Each structure stands twice: as C-alpha cells, then as structure tokens.
C-alpha cells in the first residue's frame, strides 16, 4: 500500500494521472544513413527562448516520439510540424505541448525537427522540409507495430508555416521526394491545420513563408505548385482546420480556400474560425473558453479515426 501511495504522489507531482502516464520521449535521427539533399557543413543549429522556444539552422533533422501508456493507446498517431515561417521552428507551444496533449487522449505523437529551406544546408532547399515530413510519416508507418500505431490512422498536424508543410505532405504525396526502397506510403491519413499558410494568391499569401521556401523571385508556376488549395484531388486526406478572423499574419482566407476546395470534391472536412485570437496561439486561444483541441478530438471520433476513447463531448 505504501508503494502505491508513493507512485500516485509521484504521478500527480508531475501533473499526470495514472491513466495518462506517458513514456519518456525518444529523440531519433530522422534518417538512418545519409540525409538526402544535404550539403556538407558545420552544425550551427541554434536553440533560443524568450517565452517561445525557437530552433533555427537545422542541419540534422530528428523525430521525437511521444507515446501514450500502452493501456491507453488508441492506435492513432499524429506527426507534428511546428510553425515559424520556414525561418525557425516554434518547437514548444506548437510541438512538445501539443504532443503531450495528444498523449492524454491515447494518441501517439511525433514532433519533427525539420530542415528549414537554406542553401547552406541543402542542395535543393525548397524540397528539404517536405523530404523530412515524408520521411517522418514513412518512419512512423514502418515502425507502427513497435509503437502500437495503426498504419492506416497516421495523420499530420501543422501550425502556420508548419501547416503549409503539413498540407504539402497531404497534397504532394504522389511523388516521394525521399528514398523509399520499401515503397511505404507517405500519404497522411488525415490532416490538422492550425492557422495554416496555404495559398500564394495575392492578398492571401504569407509572403515571408513563400519567400523563405522558394526565394523572392519564384516563378508563377512554382508559386502555384506550392499553393496547396490548388493541388487538392479526390485522394487528398480528410482535414480539420482552425483559424481566427483577426489573424493579421496569415489571413483566414488560407483555411477558407482550402476548406472550399476540399468540400467541392466531397472530402471530409471541418473548419472552425474564431472571431478573435490572432496568430500563433497554439493549443489555447486566449479570447474564448472554447477548446479547439476538443473539437478536433470530436471530429476524429465522428470520422472513425479515433477508437477506444471517451464519448464525444456535447
């Protein structure tokens, strides 16, 4: 009895209930061998924080696995792409915090520290982030049994420019841009896009993200290629979208255009736009008591993507 009491005290001191105890995160190299499209050079990666954790100059991409306790695992999994305008990675409130929240719902989470487009680190900068997103999906699907993941319920979640990366993974999966000798599908089974960069259309574009990804003199053809609302097909995965009307950084039209294109093709999609919230709020929009994450969970359950979880909240 004394041992049980000590265990309970330890769990609660970590702000974890016994039901939601998590395994220790595992950070793994994203690639087992050579990194594709890599340019040799020194590792100058920087980690800074001023209330927001920022990682930049990534040369060696990683995948950090956050696995729920085995008795709570639902089989669903989410690959997380934090935002940062393709200039930095906001790895805390759009990465680690989200992974832990997913674990509470029995969902395995995998945070990608992806390469940012840079001629210093890549021979073809524009495809480096997509290579890493595709590789992350491939690794999770390949190790699905080991991690108690259903290979048919692996989604991708992205915030801001990470939402552009996630939506690129969901609309450009027909061609694998990483070596794929096992021919493992790199198509995500669903997407969660939070205040995402999507479109290159005038008045909608987040210029900084597209400049960082494609350069300041990108051709109209290249801009269209990465304007992901124009790349949707009948095979595009089901998608859940969140935005705020007063987002002055990434206009909500990005999410609206993506939703409309999905809806036109009859693809399962749900869009929530809050009146206020601005940009970059992560898990918690401070202007409302509403919890978008719970809405996402409800959508997962209603879409038969999440099993063995609590009843849908009303």
N, C-alpha and C positions, 0 to 999 in steps of 0.2 A: 504494500500500500504506500509506503514511504517513497519507493522508487517511482510509482505512478504520479504521486504528487509533485515530485521534483521534475518529471518530464513535462507535466502540464504547466508548471511555473515557467519552465524554460521556453516552451512554445508561446505562451502568452507574452512573455517578456520580449519576444521577437515579433510581436503583433501578428502571430499566426495561430489559428485554431488548430487542434489536432486534425480536423477534417481537411484543412487546406495546407498542411505541411508540404513544403516543396523540397525537391532535391537541390543540391548545390549546383549553381550554374557552371557550365563547362564551355570554355572558350577554345575553339578549334581552328586551325588554319583552314581557310575555305577550300584550298586546293592541296592535294596530297603531293603533287610534284611541282613542276614549273607553272608559274602564273601566266596564263595566256595574255598576249598583247602587252607584256610588261617590258619596260625599258630599264636596263640596269642603272643603279644609282644608290646613293646612301639613303638610309631610312631616316627621314626628317619629320616623321609623324609627331603632331603636337596635340596635347590634351589641355584644355583650359576650361575654367568655370568662373562665372560671375552671377551665379544663380541658375544658369543654364550650362549644362555640360556640352562642350564643343570639341569635336575631334576633326583635325584637318591633315592634309598632306598624307593621306593613307596610301601606302605602297604595298602593304601586306594585308589583304582583306581577311577577315575572320568571321566565324559564325559562332554565336554564343547560344547554347541550348539551355532553356529553362523548362524543366519537365515537372508536371504535377505529380503528386504522390500516386503510386500505382493503383491504389484503391479508388482514386477519384478520376483517373484518366478516362476521357470520353472518346479518345481516338482522333479527335480533331486537332489540327495543328495550324499555326499561323507564322509565316515568315514576315518579319517586321523590318521596314525600311524607314528609318528616321529621316526627317527633312533637314533643310539647311541650304536651299538654293543651289545645290550642286557645288557649293563652296566650302561648307563644313557639314558635319553630321551632328545633329542635336540628339545625342545618344542617351540622355537621361529621361526627360519627360515624354519623349516620343519613341523611346526604346525600352530601357530597363523597366520603367514604371508600368508600361503597357504589358510587358511580358509577365510581370508579377500578377497583374490584374487578370490576365488570361488564365494563368495557372490556378487562380482561385475558382475558376469555372471548369477546371479539369481539362483545359486546352493547352497543349504543348506550344511553346513559343520559341522562336529562333530569331535573334537580333543580328542583322547583317551589318558589319562594319565594311561598307563597300568602298571601292576606289572612286575617288572624285575625278571628273574628267580633267586631265592635265597632261600636257605634252612632256612634262618632266618625268612622269611615271608610266605613260602608255604610248605605244606607237600609233594607236588609233583611239584617241581619248573619248570620242562620243559613244563607243560601244562598251567601254570599261564598266560603267555601272550596271548595264544590262547583263553583261557577262557574269558579274558577281550575283545578281538577282537570280538569273537562270541556274547558276551553279548551286546557290542555296536551296532552291526547290529540288534540284536533282539530288543533292546530298540527303535532304530530309526524306525524299521518296526512296532513295537507295537504302537508308538505314531505318526505314519505317518499323520493321519488326523489332529491332533493338530498342527503339524509342517508344514503342507502343502507340504507333501512329497508323491511322488508316490511310494508305497511299492515295485513296480517292477522295479524301477530305483534307487536303493541304491547300490552304489559302495564302494570300499575300496581303499585307496591310501597309499603307504608306501615308505619310504626313507631308503636306506641302510638296516640295520637290521630290521627297520620297514617295509621294502619291503619284507623281509623274513617272517615277521609276517603276512603281508597282503596276500602274496602268499600262506602261510599255511592256512589262513582262506579260500582262494579260491580253495584249493585242498584237504582240510580235513573237509569239511562241512558235509559230510555224517553222521558223528557222532558228536552230540552236546556234548561238554565237560562241559557245564554249565547246571544247572537245567532249563528245558524248558517245564513247565506244560501246556503252551498254544500251544505247538508244532509249534512255529513260525519258519519259515525257517531261517537258519543262513548263507545261501549261498549268497555271494555278487553278484549283477547283472553284475558287471564289475570290473576290477582291473586296477590300475595305479601304476606302479612300477618304481621308480626313483633310478638309480644306486643301484639296489637291491642285497642283499645277497640271493642266490637261492640254490646253489649246494654245496655238500660235496665232490665232486670229487677232487682228487689230482691236484694241480696246479690252481684250480679254487676256492677252498674253502676260505672263510674268517675265518681263524682258530679261531680268538678271539670270533666271534659271536657264532660259534658252541660250543666252549669250555664253554662260559657263559651259553648257553642254555642247553647243555647236559652233561657237565662235560668233563674233559680232557681225560677220558678213556672210551668214548662212544663206544659201540659195532658197528661193521659194519652194523648190521641190523637196529640199531637206527639211525645211520647216513643216511642210505638210506631212512628211513621213513621220515626224515625231509629234504631230498634232493628233493626239490619240482618239479624240472623238470622231475623227475621220478614218480611223483604222478598225472600227468595230465591224465584226462579222457575226454570223449566226453561231460561231463557235466561241465567241467572247464569253468569259465566265460570268455567273451571277455577281452582282455588285451592290454594295451598301455604301452610301455617300453621306457625308456630313459637311456642312459649311455654315457660315454666318453671313447675313445680309450686309453687315457693315465691315466686311473684310476689305480693307483698303490695299492690302498687299497682293493677294490672289483673289480677284473678283469671283463671286459665287457663280457667275456665268460658266466658269470652268466645270463645275459639278452639274449645272443645269444642262449644258450642251451634251455632256457625257450621258446623263440620265435620258435625255430625249432620244439620243441615238440608240441606246440600249432598248428603250421602250418601243421604238419604232420596229425593232426586229423581234419583239416579244420575249426579250431576255429578262429573267427575274431580276428586278432592281428596286431599291428603295432609297429615297432621298429625303433628308431632313435638313431644313435651312432655318437656323435660329435668327430672330430679329437682330440680336446683338451678340458679341463675342469676339469680334475682331479676328486676328490671325494668330496661330501658334498656341492655342490654349491647351493642347494635349488632351488628356483624359477629362479635364474639368473645365467646362465653360462657366466662368465665374458670374455670368449675368443671369443664370437661370438655375433653379433646383433640379431641372430635368437632367437625366444622366444618359448621354447618347450611347455609352457603352452598354447599358442595359437594353436599349432599343436594338442595338446590334445583336446582342445575345438572343433576343426575341425573334429577330429576323432569321438567325441561324437555326433556331428550333423550328420555326414555321417552314423553313426551306429544307428541312430534313438533313441539315448539315451538322447538327449537334444532337447527340444522343446521351442518355443516362445523366441528364442534368435536372435541375429544379424546374417546376412548372413555369410556364410563361407568365410573367408578371402582368397585372392588369392595371 
